[in-house]
Amino acid sequence: MGKYLAKRILLGIVTLFALMFITFFLMHSIPGSPFAGETSRLPASVRDVLIQKYQLDQPISVQFLAYLKNVLHGDFGTSLNRKGTTVMSIIQKGLPTTAKLGAAAFVVAMVAGIALGIASALSNKAWVQGLAAFFGTIGVSVPSFLLALLLMFVFGVWLHCLPVIGLNTPQSYIMPSVALAMSPIAMISRLTRSSLTEEMKQDYMILARSKGTSKKRAILHHAMKNASIPVITYAGPLLATLLTGSFVVETMFSIPGIGAEFVNSVSNRDYTMIMALTIIYGAAIIVANIVTDLITAMIDPRIRLK
């Protein structure tokens, strides 16, 4: 286990370095400048000073090595579009809000998705199957922004029972969490249903029932343990994605999170912000995958970590 973990961590570091390398060179190959929007206001001499200050006049390889050295010392630089503001201060301000919303959406997705999957796998009632199919169809076919608009109209404008702006109260988490969670609910319910249906047909389940084990106990102690592996595999990257934010949902509900920074940094060519967000997102995905592999190996001894 220790050797496997060390290899995965080393591979994760290499992957993150490759992601940084590719992102850095790609964003510098895009035509334009971080100061392009200021061309009409800044004299040429001032623009030249700014370019020299941020070392944008150096070869790309030199810039990358200098940036990598600063990152290894914990310095992600200052924002090129918010003069005098460090990148980490921007991230530290918005990331906690985004993380809380993402965690709430993750809990909603896991609870609702697993419950729907179990119900549809074990129940023969038509209305249960129809309910699961309904949520599955909504999650796959309806975009999050359209679902968010519908929730805002029904519960915010029509019924006046839920706030539509910010995350100031526990009730304000409900609509954005549901909007973010609906698509994962559809995926998790399908994974749970297909896995549990398959496990119910296995020989060990038939043997357990033949020994007098109740159906409920056999499902909880045997079938669910193995059926949860595909769900856990999907849940790891899902958690990392939700914790790093959704630009559309955060914008619609006026949530001051970090989701908007992903889009604004690219459109404004804020190189330091792009790199910092890329590193955070990439590191979150890598850590989530490693943790997921370890959990699945602990649940199912048949999975060998080599």
MITI-24170 format. One line per 5 residues: their letters; for each residue z, y, x of N, C-alpha, C. Coordinates in Angstrom, 2 decimals, decimal comma. Atoms other than C-alpha are relative to their C-alpha. Layout:
A	Z/Y/X/Z/Y/X/Z/Y/X; ...;
% end
This chain:
MGKYL	0,00/-1,21/0,83/0,00/0,00/0,00/0,00/1,26/0,86; -0,06/-1,17/-0,85/0,91/2,44/2,76/-1,30/0,27/0,73; 1,27/-0,14/-0,69/-2,30/1,76/4,67/-1,08/0,52/-0,94; 0,98/-0,45/0,99/-4,36/2,20/1,52/0,20/1,47/-0,33; -0,29/-1,39/0,34/-2,61/5,45/0,67/-0,43/0,94/1,13;
AKRIL	0,40/-0,83/-1,13/-3,18/6,82/4,16/-1,51/0,15/0,08; 1,46/-0,06/-0,02/-6,87/5,94/4,00/-0,52/0,89/-1,10; 0,45/-0,84/1,09/-7,25/7,60/0,61/0,28/1,46/0,25; -0,31/-1,38/-0,31/-5,51/10,75/1,76/-0,97/0,55/1,05; 0,95/-0,42/-1,02/-7,72/10,90/4,85/-1,39/0,22/-0,60;
LGIVT	1,30/-0,16/0,67/-10,82/10,36/2,71/-0,01/1,24/-0,88; -0,10/-1,20/0,85/-9,60/13,07/0,33/-0,14/1,27/0,82; 0,10/-1,18/-0,87/-9,23/15,54/3,21/-1,45/0,20/0,44; 1,42/-0,09/-0,41/-12,76/14,73/4,43/-0,85/0,49/-1,16; 0,77/-0,42/1,18/-14,11/15,12/0,89/0,21/1,47/-0,29;
LFALM	-0,29/-1,41/0,26/-12,36/18,45/0,44/-0,68/0,89/1,04; 0,69/-0,77/-1,05/-13,74/19,68/3,78/-1,49/0,07/-0,29; 1,43/-0,01/0,34/-17,26/18,64/2,73/-0,28/0,92/-1,17; 0,17/-0,89/1,15/-16,81/20,46/-0,58/0,07/1,45/0,43; -0,11/-1,37/-0,51/-15,69/23,60/1,23/-1,25/0,39/0,77;
FITFF	1,18/-0,27/-0,83/-18,60/23,35/3,68/-1,22/0,29/-0,88; 1,18/-0,16/0,87/-21,24/22,93/0,96/0,11/1,27/-0,83; -0,18/-1,19/0,83/-19,77/25,63/-1,28/-0,18/1,28/0,81; 0,07/-1,20/-0,83/-19,48/28,13/1,56/-1,45/0,35/0,33; 1,38/-0,27/-0,40/-23,07/27,75/2,70/-0,89/0,29/-1,20;
LMHSI	0,81/-0,25/1,19/-24,49/27,65/-0,83/0,22/1,41/-0,53; -0,26/-1,33/0,58/-22,76/30,82/-1,99/-0,54/1,11/0,90; 0,58/-1,01/-0,88/-23,95/32,69/1,10/-1,52/-0,02/-0,01; 1,46/0,07/0,08/-27,51/31,51/0,51/-0,55/0,67/-1,25; 0,44/-0,68/1,22/-27,61/33,17/-2,92/-0,32/1,46/0,33;
PGSPF	0,34/-1,40/-0,28/-29,43/36,52/-2,75/1,02/0,95/-0,59; -0,93/-1,01/0,50/-27,23/39,55/-3,15/1,18/0,17/0,92; -1,16/-0,34/-0,80/-23,97/40,93/-1,84/1,19/0,24/-0,92; -1,17/-0,33/0,82/-20,39/41,27/-3,11/0,10/1,47/-0,35; -0,03/-1,43/0,24/-20,95/44,99/-2,93/-1,27/0,51/-0,65;
AGETS	1,27/-0,40/0,60/-24,29/44,98/-4,75/0,21/0,92/-1,19; -0,25/-0,83/1,17/-22,76/46,49/-7,87/0,45/1,40/0,36; -0,47/-1,30/-0,44/-21,46/49,41/-5,81/-1,06/0,77/0,77; 1,05/-0,62/-0,81/-24,82/50,26/-4,22/-0,25/1,44/-0,38; 0,34/-1,35/0,45/-25,41/53,33/-6,34/1,15/0,98/0,21;
RLPAS	-1,14/-0,88/-0,13/-21,90/54,69/-5,69/0,46/0,17/1,44; -0,49/-0,04/-1,38/-21,18/53,90/-2,07/-1,09/0,42/0,97; 0,97/-0,34/-1,05/-22,93/55,54/0,86/-0,28/-1,22/0,87; 0,38/1,13/-0,83/-24,74/53,20/3,21/1,00/-0,23/1,13; -0,96/0,14/-1,11/-22,22/53,91/5,98/1,27/-0,71/-0,47;
VRDVL	-1,19/0,66/0,53/-19,33/52,83/3,75/-0,26/-1,47/-0,24; 0,34/1,41/0,22/-21,10/49,63/2,75/-0,04/-0,76/1,32; 0,04/0,66/-1,31/-21,72/48,86/6,41/1,39/-0,27/0,54; -1,38/0,18/-0,45/-18,03/49,35/7,16/0,65/-1,17/-0,73; -0,57/1,11/0,78/-17,06/46,98/4,34/-0,56/-1,34/0,46;
IQKYQ	0,61/1,25/-0,46/-19,53/44,36/5,52/0,58/-0,43/1,34; -0,60/0,34/-1,28/-18,13/44,56/9,04/1,46/-0,40/-0,15; -1,41/0,31/0,21/-14,55/44,49/7,75/0,19/-1,45/-0,43; -0,11/1,37/0,51/-15,11/41,22/5,91/-0,88/-0,97/0,80; 0,77/0,84/-0,94/-17,29/39,87/8,78/-1,24/-0,62/-0,66;
LDQPI	1,20/0,51/0,66/-20,29/39,43/6,49/-1,26/0,22/0,83; 1,14/-0,20/-0,89/-22,56/40,58/9,31/-0,07/-1,08/1,08; -0,03/1,07/-0,99/-21,61/37,54/11,41/-0,85/-1,18/-0,49; 0,70/1,22/0,43/-23,60/34,27/11,40/0,88/-0,83/-0,94; -0,74/0,75/1,01/-22,63/31,96/8,55/0,94/-1,01/0,65;
SVQFL	-0,85/0,99/-0,67/-21,28/29,33/10,92/1,27/0,64/0,54; -1,17/-0,71/-0,52/-18,98/31,87/12,54/0,94/0,39/-1,13; -0,82/-0,36/1,16/-17,79/33,07/9,14/0,76/-1,22/-0,53; -0,64/1,20/0,53/-17,06/29,51/8,03/1,15/-0,45/0,88; -1,06/0,41/-0,91/-15,04/28,65/11,12/1,19/0,95/-0,09;
AYLKN	-1,08/-0,97/0,12/-13,05/31,87/10,79/0,76/-0,21/-1,31; -0,65/0,23/1,29/-12,39/31,16/7,11/0,84/-1,28/0,03; -0,71/1,27/-0,08/-11,39/27,57/7,82/1,30/0,15/0,80; -1,20/-0,25/-0,80/-8,94/28,73/10,49/1,06/0,72/-0,83; -0,96/-0,74/0,84/-7,34/31,18/8,03/0,59/-0,90/-1,09;
VLHGD	-0,48/0,89/1,05/-7,09/28,53/5,30/1,04/-0,97/0,55; -0,97/0,92/-0,61/-5,32/26,13/7,65/1,34/0,68/0,26; -1,24/-0,75/-0,16/-2,74/28,88/8,15/0,51/0,52/-1,35; -0,46/-0,41/1,33/-2,38/29,36/4,37/-0,49/1,34/-0,46; 0,52/-1,33/0,34/-4,40/32,58/4,24/-1,37/-0,17/-0,66;
FGTSL	1,27/0,09/0,73/-7,12/32,62/1,55/-0,72/1,34/-0,07; 0,68/-1,28/-0,08/-7,99/36,24/2,23/0,28/0,89/-1,20; -0,11/-0,95/1,10/-8,30/39,22/-0,08/-1,27/-0,04/-0,84; 1,15/-0,02/0,89/-10,59/39,57/-3,05/-0,98/1,08/0,43; 1,02/-0,98/-0,40/-13,87/41,30/-2,22/-0,27/1,01/-1,10;
NRKGT	0,26/-0,90/1,13/-14,03/42,89/-5,68/1,26/0,73/-0,47; -1,26/-0,68/0,35/-10,35/43,84/-6,06/0,66/0,42/1,30; -0,40/-0,47/-1,31/-9,66/45,89/-3,02/1,52/0,00/0,15; -1,42/0,02/-0,29/-6,26/45,30/-1,47/0,80/-1,07/-0,72; -0,69/1,05/0,75/-5,44/42,32/-3,74/-0,32/-1,34/0,63;
TVMSI	0,23/1,31/-0,61/-4,97/38,94/-2,14/-0,43/-1,01/-1,06; 0,48/1,04/0,90/-6,64/35,91/-3,66/1,17/-0,80/-0,57; -1,13/0,80/0,46/-3,36/33,99/-3,87/0,83/0,72/-1,04; -0,75/-0,74/1,01/-1,67/36,76/-5,84/-0,69/-0,07/-1,36; 0,75/0,13/1,25/-4,45/36,58/-8,44/0,18/-1,39/-0,59;
IQKGL	-0,13/1,38/0,46/-4,22/32,81/-8,63/1,42/-0,27/-0,49; -1,38/0,22/0,39/-0,42/32,79/-8,78/0,34/0,69/-1,31; -0,25/-0,70/1,26/-0,55/35,23/-11,67/-0,58/-0,74/-1,19; 0,66/0,63/1,14/-2,99/33,27/-13,83/0,16/-1,50/-0,11; -0,05/1,46/0,01/-2,54/29,64/-12,81/1,15/-0,58/-0,83;
PTTAK	-1,06/0,57/0,84/0,89/29,05/-14,44/-0,33/0,00/-1,49; 0,37/-0,05/1,41/-0,44/30,16/-17,82/-1,04/-1,05/-0,33; 1,05/1,01/0,20/-3,53/27,99/-17,49/0,59/-1,41/0,07; -0,60/1,33/-0,16/-1,43/25,04/-16,32/0,82/-0,39/-1,22; -0,80/0,31/1,19/0,93/25,28/-19,31/-0,90/-0,35/-1,18;
LGAAA	0,93/0,31/1,07/-1,98/25,37/-21,73/-0,68/-1,34/0,24; 0,63/1,27/-0,32/-3,70/22,50/-19,92/0,92/-1,18/-0,21; -0,97/1,08/0,20/-0,53/20,40/-19,97/0,19/-0,28/-1,49; -0,14/0,19/1,45/-0,14/20,98/-23,72/-1,22/-0,71/-0,57; 1,22/0,66/0,47/-3,79/20,02/-24,32/-0,05/-1,44/0,44;
FVVAM	0,00/1,38/-0,50/-3,35/16,91/-22,17/0,91/-0,89/-0,84; -0,92/0,78/0,83/-0,34/15,75/-24,18/-0,61/-0,27/-1,37; 0,64/0,17/1,30/-2,19/16,33/-27,45/-1,11/-1,05/0,08; 1,12/0,94/-0,15/-5,25/14,44/-26,18/0,49/-1,43/0,18; -0,49/1,35/-0,26/-3,27/11,46/-24,90/0,67/-0,60/-1,22;
VAGIA	-0,73/0,53/1,15/-1,00/11,07/-27,92/-0,96/-0,30/-1,15; 0,91/0,19/1,13/-3,70/11,57/-30,55/-1,06/-1,04/0,31; 1,05/0,95/-0,35/-6,37/9,61/-28,68/0,49/-1,44/0,03; -0,54/1,36/-0,06/-4,19/6,58/-27,98/0,39/-0,48/-1,39; -0,39/0,39/1,35/-2,80/6,58/-31,53/-1,21/-0,37/-0,84;
LGIAS	1,21/0,30/0,76/-6,27/6,71/-33,05/-0,66/-1,29/0,49; 0,60/1,20/-0,55/-7,54/4,04/-30,70/0,73/-1,26/-0,41; -0,79/1,16/0,41/-4,68/1,66/-31,48/-0,19/-0,29/-1,49; 0,15/0,19/1,45/-4,99/2,25/-35,22/-1,36/-0,60/-0,35; 1,33/0,51/0,32/-8,73/1,64/-35,27/-0,22/-1,41/0,53;
ALSNK	0,16/1,34/-0,57/-8,40/-1,49/-33,10/0,77/-1,06/-0,79; -0,88/0,97/0,65/-5,62/-3,14/-35,11/-0,08/0,00/-1,52; 0,03/-0,10/1,45/-6,22/-1,97/-38,65/-1,37/-0,37/-0,56; 1,24/0,35/0,70/-8,81/-3,36/-41,05/-0,27/0,92/-1,18; 0,16/-0,91/1,13/-8,40/-0,53/-43,54/-1,17/0,94/0,25;
AWVQG	1,21/-0,80/-0,14/-11,56/1,42/-44,19/0,32/1,45/0,32; -0,30/-1,41/-0,22/-9,87/4,82/-44,24/0,47/0,27/1,43; -0,41/-0,15/-1,40/-8,33/4,24/-40,80/-1,22/0,01/0,92; 1,24/0,03/-0,79/-11,71/3,30/-39,34/-0,80/1,28/-0,20; 0,73/-1,24/0,28/-13,27/6,30/-41,05/0,63/1,20/0,67;
LAAFF	-0,69/-1,11/-0,65/-10,61/8,66/-39,71/-0,28/0,02/1,50; 0,28/0,09/-1,43/-11,11/7,41/-36,17/-1,44/0,39/0,30; 1,41/-0,35/-0,19/-14,88/7,70/-36,51/-0,23/1,49/-0,19; 0,13/-1,44/0,26/-14,52/11,23/-37,92/0,41/0,82/1,22; -0,49/-0,74/-1,16/-12,43/12,50/-35,00/-0,88/-0,27/1,22;
GTIGV	0,89/0,29/-1,11/-14,69/10,71/-32,56/-1,30/0,78/-0,07; 1,24/-0,76/0,17/-17,77/12,37/-34,00/0,21/1,48/0,24; -0,30/-1,42/-0,20/-16,15/15,81/-34,11/0,18/0,31/1,48; -0,26/-0,25/-1,42/-14,98/15,52/-30,52/-1,24/-0,03/0,85; 1,21/0,13/-0,80/-18,38/14,49/-29,21/-1,02/1,08/-0,34;
SVPSF	1,12/-0,84/0,45/-20,65/16,75/-31,27/0,33/1,48/-0,12; -0,37/-1,40/0,22/-18,69/19,99/-31,80/0,50/0,61/1,30; -0,47/-0,65/-1,23/-18,36/22,31/-28,77/1,38/0,62/-0,20; -1,36/-0,53/0,09/-14,90/23,62/-27,96/0,04/1,42/-0,55; -0,02/-1,38/0,49/-15,84/27,25/-28,65/-0,22/0,06/-1,51;
LLALL	0,22/0,02/1,43/-17,12/26,39/-32,14/1,23/-0,51/-0,73; -1,24/0,50/0,59/-14,00/24,38/-32,90/1,08/1,07/0,05; -0,98/-1,07/-0,11/-11,90/27,27/-31,64/-0,23/1,08/-1,06; 0,32/-0,98/1,05/-13,71/29,68/-33,98/0,43/-0,49/-1,37; -0,39/0,56/1,30/-13,13/27,35/-36,92/1,51/0,02/-0,17;
LMFVF	-1,46/-0,01/0,07/-9,43/27,00/-36,12/0,53/1,42/-0,19; -0,45/-1,39/0,12/-9,03/30,76/-35,72/-0,24/0,53/-1,41; 0,31/-0,48/1,35/-10,72/31,42/-39,07/0,94/-0,62/-1,04; -0,80/0,69/1,02/-8,79/28,79/-41,03/1,48/0,33/0,12; -1,45/-0,12/-0,16/-5,29/29,05/-39,54/0,45/1,40/0,39;
GVWLH	-0,38/-1,33/-0,40/-5,36/32,58/-38,18/-0,37/1,07/-1,01; 0,49/-1,04/0,92/-7,45/34,63/-40,63/0,28/-0,37/-1,45; -0,12/0,41/1,41/-7,34/32,62/-43,86/1,45/-0,31/-0,38; -1,35/0,43/0,36/-3,89/30,99/-43,86/1,10/0,86/0,65; -0,95/-0,88/-0,70/-2,17/33,45/-41,47/1,27/-0,75/0,43;
CLPVI	-1,17/0,79/-0,39/0,10/30,70/-40,15/0,11/-0,21/1,50; -0,03/0,18/-1,44/-0,81/30,65/-36,46/-0,55/1,24/0,70; 0,52/-1,15/-0,75/-1,28/33,45/-33,89/-1,31/-0,35/0,69; 1,33/0,22/-0,57/-4,78/33,88/-32,50/-0,16/0,65/1,37; 0,10/-0,72/-1,27/-4,02/35,93/-29,38/1,19/-0,36/0,87;
GLNTP	-1,04/0,22/-0,99/-2,06/35,02/-26,27/0,73/-1,31/-0,15; -0,87/1,18/0,02/0,56/32,37/-25,58/1,45/0,44/0,01; -1,34/-0,59/0,01/3,69/34,25/-26,53/1,04/-0,85/-0,70; -0,93/0,84/0,75/5,23/31,65/-28,85/-0,48/-1,46/0,08; 0,44/1,40/0,01/5,20/27,84/-29,07/-1,14/-0,26/-0,98;
QSYIM	1,07/0,19/0,98/2,98/28,11/-32,16/-1,36/0,44/0,53; 1,27/-0,50/-0,52/0,35/29,99/-30,18/-0,72/-1,01/0,87; 0,63/1,04/-0,80/-0,31/26,86/-28,08/-0,83/-0,97/-0,86; 0,57/1,05/0,84/-1,46/24,82/-31,08/-1,53/0,06/-0,03; 1,45/-0,08/0,18/-5,00/26,10/-31,67/-0,78/-0,15/1,31;
PSVAL	0,76/0,23/-1,25/-6,18/26,44/-28,04/0,17/-1,40/0,56; -0,21/1,37/-0,48/-4,62/23,07/-27,18/-0,87/-0,99/-0,75; 0,84/0,89/0,80/-6,42/21,35/-30,04/-1,47/0,19/0,35; 1,39/-0,26/-0,35/-9,70/23,06/-29,14/-0,37/-0,65/1,33; 0,25/0,63/-1,29/-9,41/21,82/-25,56/0,10/-1,52/-0,06;
AMSPI	-0,30/1,43/0,02/-8,17/18,36/-26,53/-0,95/-0,83/-0,85; 0,78/0,78/0,96/-10,67/17,36/-29,22/-1,01/-0,94/0,68; 0,96/0,86/-0,69/-13,36/16,06/-26,88/0,68/-1,13/0,76; -0,73/1,11/-0,61/-10,87/14,09/-24,74/0,59/-0,99/-1,01; -0,53/0,91/1,03/-9,34/12,68/-27,95/-1,06/-1,03/-0,37;
AMISR	1,08/0,92/0,37/-12,71/11,18/-28,86/-0,21/-1,05/1,09; 0,21/0,94/-1,10/-13,13/9,61/-25,41/1,16/-0,98/0,13; -1,19/0,86/-0,16/-9,55/8,29/-25,17/0,10/-1,00/-1,14; -0,07/0,93/1,14/-9,67/6,79/-28,67/-1,03/-1,11/0,13; 1,02/1,04/-0,19/-12,92/4,96/-27,87/0,40/-0,97/1,10;
LTRSS	-0,44/0,86/-1,08/-11,56/3,66/-24,57/1,14/-0,91/-0,44; -1,14/0,80/0,46/-8,32/2,52/-26,19/-0,46/-1,07/-0,98; 0,46/0,96/1,02/-10,08/0,86/-29,11/-0,76/-1,16/0,63; 0,81/1,06/-0,59/-12,62/-1,04/-27,01/0,83/-0,89/0,93; -0,83/0,78/-0,92/-10,06/-2,10/-24,38/0,98/-0,89/-0,75;
LTEEM	-0,99/0,77/0,75/-7,44/-3,20/-26,89/-0,66/-1,12/-0,80; 0,72/1,04/0,74/-9,98/-5,08/-29,00/-0,37/-1,16/0,90; 0,35/1,05/-0,96/-11,12/-6,96/-25,92/1,23/-0,79/0,45; -1,22/0,68/-0,45/-7,57/-7,74/-24,79/0,56/-0,92/-1,07; -0,51/0,83/1,09/-6,66/-9,13/-28,20/-0,69/-1,36/-0,06;
KQDYM	0,75/1,25/0,02/-9,28/-11,84/-27,67/0,28/-0,88/1,21; -0,23/0,74/-1,24/-7,99/-12,97/-24,29/0,92/-1,21/-0,24; -0,77/1,24/0,13/-6,39/-16,39/-23,75/1,50/0,24/0,06; -1,44/-0,21/-0,12/-3,01/-15,01/-22,74/0,61/0,52/-1,30; -0,49/-0,47/1,29/-2,70/-13,27/-26,13/0,11/-1,17/-0,98;
ILARS	-0,05/1,18/0,88/-3,52/-16,49/-27,95/1,18/-0,88/0,37; -1,12/0,81/-0,46/-0,97/-18,33/-25,81/1,33/0,62/-0,41; -1,23/-0,69/0,37/1,71/-15,72/-26,46/0,32/-0,17/-1,48; -0,21/0,17/1,44/1,21/-15,94/-30,22/0,35/-1,44/-0,34; -0,28/1,42/0,28/1,22/-19,77/-30,11/1,42/-0,38/0,39;
KGTSK	-1,38/0,26/-0,38/4,66/-19,65/-28,42/1,00/0,64/-0,94; -0,89/-0,61/0,99/6,05/-17,72/-31,36/0,28/1,46/0,23; -0,17/-1,44/-0,24/5,86/-14,21/-29,90/-0,60/0,79/-1,15; 0,51/-0,80/1,11/5,50/-11,67/-32,67/-1,22/0,81/0,44; 1,22/-0,75/-0,31/2,24/-9,78/-32,89/0,33/1,35/0,63;
KRAIL	-0,39/-1,31/-0,51/3,98/-6,45/-32,29/0,45/-0,09/1,46; -0,51/0,15/-1,36/5,77/-7,69/-29,17/-1,13/-0,38/0,96; 1,12/0,41/-0,85/2,63/-9,35/-27,81/-0,90/1,18/0,33; 0,85/-1,17/-0,22/0,68/-6,14/-28,24/0,66/0,97/0,96; -0,69/-1,00/-0,81/3,31/-3,87/-26,71/0,23/-0,47/1,44;
HHAMK	-0,39/0,48/-1,32/4,28/-6,08/-23,77/-1,15/-0,62/0,80; 1,09/0,68/-0,70/0,95/-7,68/-22,94/-1,33/0,76/-0,14; 1,34/-0,58/0,22/-2,19/-6,22/-24,53/-0,07/1,46/0,41; 0,05/-1,43/-0,29/-1,32/-2,52/-24,23/0,06/0,28/1,50; -0,12/-0,20/-1,44/-0,42/-2,88/-20,56/-1,35/-0,08/0,68;
NASIP	1,33/0,14/-0,61/-3,89/-4,10/-19,63/-1,02/0,94/-0,61; 0,96/-0,89/0,67/-5,72/-1,99/-22,20/0,15/1,45/0,44; -0,24/-1,39/-0,40/-4,19/1,19/-20,77/-0,70/0,38/1,30; 0,60/-0,30/-1,30/-5,98/0,88/-17,42/-1,21/0,93/-0,10; 1,12/-0,94/0,11/-9,29/2,49/-18,52/0,44/1,39/-0,44;
VITYA	-0,49/-1,30/0,47/-7,34/5,24/-20,27/0,64/0,77/1,15; -0,63/-0,65/-1,15/-5,28/5,98/-17,15/-1,05/0,48/1,00; 1,08/-0,39/-0,91/-8,44/6,05/-15,03/-0,68/1,28/-0,46; 0,61/-1,21/0,56/-9,89/8,67/-17,36/0,99/1,17/-0,02; -1,00/-1,05/0,17/-6,62/10,59/-17,74/0,24/0,80/1,28;
GPLLA	-0,26/-0,71/-1,24/-6,26/11,48/-14,05/-0,91/1,21/0,20; 0,89/-1,16/-0,12/-9,38/13,65/-13,66/0,09/0,96/-1,19; -0,14/-0,87/1,17/-8,86/14,94/-17,23/1,15/0,98/0,19; -1,15/-0,88/-0,23/-5,43/16,31/-16,32/-0,35/1,09/1,01; 0,38/-1,00/-1,01/-6,82/18,03/-13,22/-0,94/1,04/-0,60;
TLLTG	0,94/-0,94/0,62/-9,63/19,57/-15,28/0,70/0,95/-0,95; -0,69/-0,84/0,97/-7,34/20,85/-18,03/0,96/0,97/0,68; -0,96/-0,88/-0,68/-4,79/22,26/-15,58/-0,68/1,16/0,70; 0,72/-1,08/-0,69/-7,48/24,36/-13,88/-0,73/0,92/-0,96; 0,42/-1,00/0,96/-8,51/26,02/-17,10/-1,36/-0,18/-0,64;
SFVVE	1,26/-0,05/0,73/-11,29/26,57/-19,60/-0,33/1,45/-0,29; 0,37/-1,41/0,15/-13,08/29,90/-19,48/-0,22/0,38/-1,46; 0,36/-0,34/1,37/-14,38/29,78/-23,06/1,22/0,12/-0,88; -1,16/0,00/0,88/-11,15/28,88/-24,81/0,98/1,11/0,38; -0,91/-1,05/-0,42/-9,03/31,25/-22,72/-0,53/1,38/-0,38;
TMFSI	0,58/-1,29/0,39/-11,44/34,10/-23,41/0,12/0,23/-1,50; -0,04/-0,16/1,46/-11,56/33,47/-27,17/1,40/0,29/-0,50; -1,37/-0,22/0,44/-7,78/33,39/-27,50/0,72/1,07/0,83; -0,56/-1,08/-0,84/-7,23/36,25/-25,01/1,18/-0,49/0,82; -1,05/0,60/-0,82/-5,18/34,04/-22,72/-0,22/0,44/1,46;
PGIGA	0,17/-0,51/-1,38/-4,57/35,62/-19,28/0,16/-1,09/1,04; -0,06/1,10/-0,96/-5,21/32,43/-17,35/-1,00/0,17/1,11; 0,88/-0,04/-1,16/-7,34/31,54/-14,39/-1,41/-0,46/-0,33; 1,32/0,50/0,37/-10,28/30,12/-16,33/-1,10/1,02/0,18; 1,02/-1,04/-0,12/-12,10/33,44/-16,40/-0,38/0,26/1,45;
EFVNS	0,28/-0,26/-1,42/-11,84/33,72/-12,62/-1,10/-0,91/0,54; 1,04/0,91/-0,45/-14,11/30,70/-12,19/-1,39/0,61/-0,22; 1,31/-0,58/0,33/-16,98/32,51/-13,88/-0,17/1,37/0,63; 0,12/-1,36/-0,52/-16,26/36,08/-12,84/-0,19/0,03/1,51; 0,14/0,01/-1,45/-15,94/35,18/-9,17/-1,43/-0,31/0,43;
VSNRD	1,39/0,33/-0,32/-19,43/33,67/-9,17/-0,93/1,16/-0,35; 0,87/-1,10/0,41/-21,07/36,50/-11,12/0,19/1,24/0,87; -0,28/-1,16/-0,85/-19,39/39,10/-8,89/-0,18/-0,29/1,49; 0,16/0,42/-1,39/-20,09/37,11/-5,69/1,25/0,29/0,83; -1,27/-0,16/-0,70/-16,43/37,28/-4,77/0,24/-1,26/0,82;
YTMIM	0,05/1,20/-0,82/-16,72/34,83/-1,90/1,39/-0,62/0,22; -1,34/0,54/-0,26/-13,02/34,49/-1,12/0,60/-0,64/-1,24; -0,51/0,57/1,23/-12,14/33,88/-4,76/-0,72/-1,31/-0,35; 0,76/1,23/0,24/-14,93/31,31/-5,14/0,53/-1,14/0,85; -0,47/1,04/-0,90/-13,69/29,39/-2,13/1,40/-0,48/-0,37;
ALTII	-1,37/0,38/0,35/-10,03/29,45/-3,18/0,03/-0,85/-1,26; 0,04/0,77/1,25/-10,80/28,22/-6,70/-0,64/-1,37/0,21; 0,64/1,29/-0,32/-13,10/25,53/-5,32/0,98/-0,94/0,68; -0,98/0,82/-0,71/-10,37/24,29/-2,99/1,07/-0,52/-0,96; -1,04/0,41/0,96/-7,77/24,24/-5,78/-0,52/-1,08/-0,95;
YGAAI	0,56/0,97/0,95/-10,04/22,43/-8,22/-0,30/-1,33/0,70; 0,31/1,22/-0,72/-11,26/19,94/-5,62/1,24/-0,77/0,39; -1,24/0,67/-0,38/-7,75/19,21/-4,38/0,67/-0,65/-1,21; -0,60/0,56/1,22/-6,54/18,67/-7,96/-0,70/-1,29/-0,40; 0,74/1,21/0,35/-9,31/16,15/-8,65/0,30/-1,14/0,98;
IVANI	-0,27/1,03/-1,02/-8,69/14,29/-5,37/1,39/-0,60/-0,19; -1,36/0,48/0,20/-4,93/14,06/-5,94/0,09/-0,83/-1,28; -0,04/0,73/1,27/-5,46/12,95/-9,55/-0,61/-1,38/0,15; 0,64/1,30/-0,20/-7,80/10,16/-8,47/0,88/-0,95/0,81; -0,88/0,84/-0,82/-5,39/8,90/-5,81/1,19/-0,50/-0,83;
VTDLI	-1,14/0,39/0,84/-2,44/8,90/-8,22/-0,43/-1,01/-1,06; 0,50/0,93/1,02/-4,56/7,17/-10,87/-0,19/-1,40/0,58; 0,20/1,30/-0,63/-5,52/4,38/-8,47/1,32/-0,70/0,27; -1,31/0,59/-0,29/-1,89/3,84/-7,47/0,66/-0,50/-1,28; -0,62/0,40/1,27/-0,71/3,70/-11,09/-0,66/-1,25/-0,55;
TAMID	0,69/1,18/0,52/-3,39/1,23/-12,14/0,32/-1,25/0,82; -0,36/1,15/-0,84/-2,54/-1,00/-9,17/1,41/-0,48/-0,29; -1,35/0,38/0,35/1,13/-0,94/-10,16/0,05/-0,71/-1,35; 0,01/0,61/1,34/0,31/-1,84/-13,77/-0,61/-1,40/0,04; 0,72/1,26/-0,03/-2,13/-4,63/-12,99/-0,05/-0,54/1,42;
PRIRL	0,00/0,55/-1,37/-1,39/-6,76/-9,89/-1,33/-0,58/0,42; 1,29/0,56/-0,35/-4,92/-8,15/-10,09/-0,85/1,02/0,75; 0,72/-1,05/-0,71/-6,15/-4,81/-8,77/0,60/0,12/1,40; -0,48/0,00/-1,38/-5,85/-5,04/-5,01/-0,41/1,29/0,69; 0,27/-1,21/-0,74/-5,57/-1,91/-2,96/-0,29/-0,38/1,44;
K	0,42/0,39/-1,35/-7,54/-2,52/0,23/-0,51/1,21/0,74;
% end
